[in-house]
Amino acid sequence: MLFAVYMDVLINRLQNAGYGCKLVQRFVGVCLLYAVADDIVLLAHSLNAIRKMRKICDEYATEFGMKFISSKYVVMRIGDRYK
């Protein structure tokens, strides 16, 4: 429950930054949270957007005395050009 409370602020910051994904011209979202495992999945239209979102996450973590484990970061590109 505490994870969800902390992450609500982060989700709002990510949404307000204007990043996220569209699927068939419909906004899908910015991130998915797995509260049981304390994992976050960031969704964006480009690698540059993901980098900017990670920066927002890092700034948030510093502000709230949290730490994201960067060694667990994984990036996956999906689409016709990235088979």
N, C-alpha and C positions, 0 to 999 in steps of 0.2 A: 504494500500500500504506500509506503514511504517513497519507493521508487517512482510510482505513478505521480505523486504530488510534486516531486522534484522535476520530473520530465515534462509535466504540463507547461511549465515556464519555458523550457527549451523548445518544445513543439511550437509554441506561440512565436518565439523568436525566429525559428526556421520558416514558418508560414509567412510571417511579416516580411521576411527577406525576399519573398517572391519566387523561391525555388520549388521544384517539385516536378511531377510528371503529368502529362496528358495522354490519355488513351482514347483514340478516336474523338479528338477534340473535347474530351471530358476530363476535368481535373481529377486525378487519382489520389494524390497526396504527397506528402513530404517525407514522412518516416513511419515505420512500423515499429512498435515496441513489443518486446517479449519480457513482460514483468517477471515471469518465473525465472528466467535465465539472465535477467538484467542485460539484454542485448538490444541493440538498435539497428535498424536497417534504414539507410538513407536512400531516397529515390530522387533522381534528377535526370534531366534531359542531356547532360553533358558531363564530362570529367571535370571541366572547369567549375561547373556548378557544385559538384561533389566536393571539390577542394574548398570552395567558399563555405559550404555547409559544415565541413570539418573544422574550419577556422571558427565558425560560430560556436560549434560544440566545444572546442578547446577554450575559447574565451569564457563560455558559460561555466565550464568545469573549474577554471581558475577563480572565477568570481564566487562560486559556491563551495570551494574547497573540495572539489571532486576530482577524480582522475579517470580518463578513458585510457584503456590499455592499447597503445598504438600498434603493438606487435600483433594484435588480433584483427587489425583492419584488413579487409579484403574488398577489392573492387571488381565488379563484373560488368562487362559491356554486353548489351544484348541488341540485336537488330540485324538487318540484312548485310550491313557492311562489317559486322563483327562476328563471323561464324567461327 
